Amino acid sequence: MDIFSRKVVGWQVYETESSELASEVMRDICERENIARNQVVLHSDNGSPMKGATMLATLQALGVMPSFSRPAVSNDNPFSESIFKTLKYRPTYPRRPFENLLAARQWVDTFVHWYNEEHRHSAISFVTPAQRHAGLDAALLRKRVEVYEAAKARHPERWSGSTRNWQHVTIVHLNPEKPATEVVIKQEENLELKKAA
């Protein structure tokens, strides 16, 4: 997944996990997305397919910088966790195991198409990941501002304040640093919890 656009840029379903298969997927993604050397960082979990020698050699050959989740931090990539939840809560998510590998691939293909092309993602101002990935979101959001402002001018009684914020988000962080005040507040809450226990 591209974290800026939230677009699923590559996927595959295999019967087993391996560094070799993960390498094939990564090579395919870099070719299809025209990824230049030193252009991207691949953030992944600490599983053996992602840390295997074949995968690391492939990343080096492609000029892709590897990055791994911190040990014992299960939600170190909130974007991946979010899409996994979206996938599992789809009404079409199967209640029984897939009949075969082909059925699993077909279901994932349908999900990825919906997610990239139809799903209006709340974190990117309700545009689709494909629209954002293609750079179409800024113009769409400017048009929404016009539409909302015109609606507010026609029916001001429907708004108690300003219209929805359709500002184009230009910077995305994988794990943003918390402001110092938030960290201090969390530490104080933890001390209070310890005292109560």
C-alpha positions as CSV (number, residue, x, y, z in Angstrom):
1,M,0.0,0.0,0.0
2,D,1.2,3.5,-0.8
3,I,0.6,5.4,2.4
4,F,0.2,8.8,0.8
5,S,-2.6,7.7,-1.5
6,R,-3.8,4.6,0.4
7,K,-3.8,2.7,-2.9
8,V,-3.0,-1.0,-2.9
9,V,-0.2,-0.9,-5.4
10,G,0.4,-4.7,-5.4
11,W,-0.8,-7.9,-3.9
12,Q,-0.8,-11.6,-4.4
13,V,-2.2,-14.6,-2.7
14,Y,0.0,-17.7,-2.4
15,E,-0.4,-21.0,-0.6
16,T,2.7,-20.4,1.4
17,E,4.9,-17.4,2.5
18,S,8.4,-17.0,1.5
19,S,11.1,-14.5,0.8
20,E,11.3,-15.5,-2.8
21,L,7.5,-15.0,-3.4
22,A,7.6,-11.6,-1.6
23,S,10.5,-10.6,-3.8
24,E,8.5,-11.5,-6.9
25,V,5.7,-9.2,-5.7
26,M,8.1,-6.4,-5.0
27,R,9.8,-6.6,-8.4
28,D,6.4,-6.6,-10.1
29,I,5.2,-3.5,-8.1
30,C,8.4,-1.5,-8.8
31,E,8.1,-2.3,-12.6
32,R,4.3,-1.5,-12.8
33,E,4.6,1.7,-10.7
34,N,7.8,2.9,-12.4
35,I,9.6,3.2,-9.1
36,A,13.0,4.7,-9.4
37,R,16.0,3.7,-7.2
38,N,16.0,5.4,-3.8
39,Q,12.4,6.6,-4.4
40,V,10.5,4.6,-1.8
41,V,10.9,2.9,1.6
42,L,9.1,-0.4,2.2
43,H,7.9,-0.7,5.7
44,S,6.9,-4.2,6.8
45,D,6.6,-6.5,9.8
46,N,9.5,-8.5,11.0
47,G,8.3,-11.8,9.4
48,S,10.8,-14.1,7.8
49,P,9.5,-13.4,4.2
50,M,10.3,-9.7,4.6
51,K,13.6,-10.2,6.3
52,G,14.8,-13.2,4.3
53,A,18.0,-12.9,2.3
54,T,16.3,-13.1,-1.1
55,M,13.9,-10.3,-0.2
56,L,16.7,-8.1,1.2
57,A,18.8,-8.7,-1.9
58,T,15.9,-7.8,-4.1
59,L,15.2,-4.6,-2.3
60,Q,18.9,-3.7,-2.5
61,A,18.9,-4.4,-6.3
62,L,15.7,-2.3,-6.8
63,G,17.0,0.5,-4.6
64,V,14.2,0.2,-2.1
65,M,15.0,1.0,1.5
66,P,13.7,-1.6,3.9
67,S,12.1,-0.5,7.2
68,F,10.7,-2.8,9.8
69,S,8.2,-2.5,12.6
70,R,9.6,-2.1,16.1
71,P,9.7,-5.4,18.1
72,A,6.5,-6.0,20.1
73,V,4.7,-3.1,18.5
74,S,1.8,-4.8,16.7
75,N,0.3,-1.5,15.3
76,D,3.5,0.1,14.0
77,N,1.9,0.4,10.6
78,P,-1.6,1.8,11.2
79,F,-2.3,2.0,7.5
80,S,-1.9,-1.8,7.0
81,E,-3.9,-2.5,10.2
82,S,-6.7,-0.2,8.8
83,I,-6.9,-1.9,5.4
84,F,-7.0,-5.3,7.1
85,K,-9.9,-4.2,9.2
86,T,-11.7,-2.8,6.1
87,L,-11.1,-6.1,4.4
88,K,-12.5,-8.2,7.2
89,Y,-15.6,-6.0,7.8
90,R,-16.7,-6.0,4.1
91,P,-20.2,-7.5,3.8
92,T,-18.8,-9.9,1.2
93,Y,-16.0,-11.2,3.4
94,P,-16.3,-15.0,3.3
95,R,-17.7,-16.8,6.3
96,R,-16.0,-20.1,5.2
97,P,-12.6,-20.9,3.9
98,F,-12.0,-20.4,0.2
99,E,-12.6,-23.4,-1.9
100,N,-9.2,-23.1,-3.6
101,L,-6.4,-20.6,-4.3
102,L,-8.1,-19.3,-7.4
103,A,-11.2,-18.4,-5.4
104,A,-9.1,-16.6,-2.8
105,R,-7.3,-14.6,-5.6
106,Q,-10.6,-13.7,-7.2
107,W,-12.1,-12.4,-3.9
108,V,-9.0,-10.3,-3.2
109,D,-9.0,-9.0,-6.7
110,T,-12.6,-7.8,-6.3
111,F,-11.8,-6.3,-2.9
112,V,-8.7,-4.4,-4.2
113,H,-10.7,-3.0,-7.2
114,W,-13.4,-1.8,-4.9
115,Y,-10.9,-0.4,-2.4
116,N,-8.8,1.5,-5.0
117,E,-11.5,2.6,-7.5
118,E,-14.8,3.0,-5.5
119,H,-14.1,3.3,-1.8
120,R,-14.0,7.0,-0.8
121,H,-11.5,7.0,2.0
122,S,-12.2,9.3,5.0
123,A,-8.6,9.9,5.8
124,I,-8.0,11.4,2.3
125,S,-11.0,13.6,2.3
126,F,-13.4,11.1,0.7
127,V,-11.6,10.6,-2.6
128,T,-10.7,7.2,-3.9
129,P,-7.1,5.9,-3.4
130,A,-6.8,5.7,-7.2
131,Q,-7.8,9.3,-7.6
132,R,-5.3,10.4,-5.0
133,H,-2.6,8.2,-6.5
134,A,-3.2,9.7,-9.9
135,G,-3.0,13.3,-8.5
136,L,-6.7,14.0,-9.3
137,D,-7.7,14.7,-5.7
138,A,-6.6,18.3,-5.4
139,A,-8.9,19.4,-8.3
140,L,-11.8,17.3,-6.9
141,L,-11.4,18.9,-3.5
142,R,-11.3,22.4,-4.9
143,K,-14.6,21.7,-6.7
144,R,-16.1,20.4,-3.5
145,V,-15.3,23.6,-1.7
146,E,-17.1,25.5,-4.5
147,V,-20.1,23.2,-4.3
148,Y,-20.4,23.4,-0.5
149,E,-19.9,27.2,-0.4
150,A,-22.6,27.6,-3.0
151,A,-24.9,25.3,-1.0
152,K,-24.2,27.3,2.2
153,A,-25.0,30.6,0.4
154,R,-28.3,29.2,-0.8
155,H,-29.3,27.6,2.5
156,P,-27.3,29.2,5.4
157,E,-29.7,27.8,7.9
158,R,-28.3,24.3,7.3
159,W,-24.9,25.3,8.7
160,S,-24.0,26.4,12.2
161,G,-20.4,27.2,11.2
162,S,-18.1,26.6,8.3
163,T,-18.6,23.9,5.8
164,R,-16.6,20.6,5.9
165,N,-12.9,20.9,5.6
166,W,-11.9,19.8,2.1
167,Q,-8.3,20.8,2.4
168,H,-5.9,18.7,0.4
169,V,-3.6,16.7,2.8
170,T,-0.1,17.0,1.4
171,I,2.0,15.3,4.1
172,V,1.5,11.8,5.5
173,H,3.6,10.3,8.3
174,L,3.7,6.6,9.1
175,N,4.1,7.1,12.8
176,P,4.0,10.8,13.6
177,E,5.8,12.1,16.6
178,K,3.5,13.0,19.4
179,P,3.6,16.6,20.7
180,A,5.6,16.9,24.0
181,T,2.5,17.9,25.9
182,E,0.6,14.8,24.8
183,V,3.5,12.6,26.0
184,V,3.5,14.4,29.4
185,I,-0.2,14.0,29.8
186,K,0.0,10.2,29.0
187,Q,2.8,9.8,31.5
188,E,0.7,11.5,34.2
189,E,-2.2,9.3,33.3
190,N,0.0,6.2,33.7
191,L,1.2,7.4,37.1
192,E,-2.4,7.9,38.2
193,L,-3.3,4.4,37.1
194,K,-0.3,3.0,39.0
195,K,-1.3,4.8,42.1
196,A,-4.9,3.6,41.8
197,A,-3.7,0.0,41.4
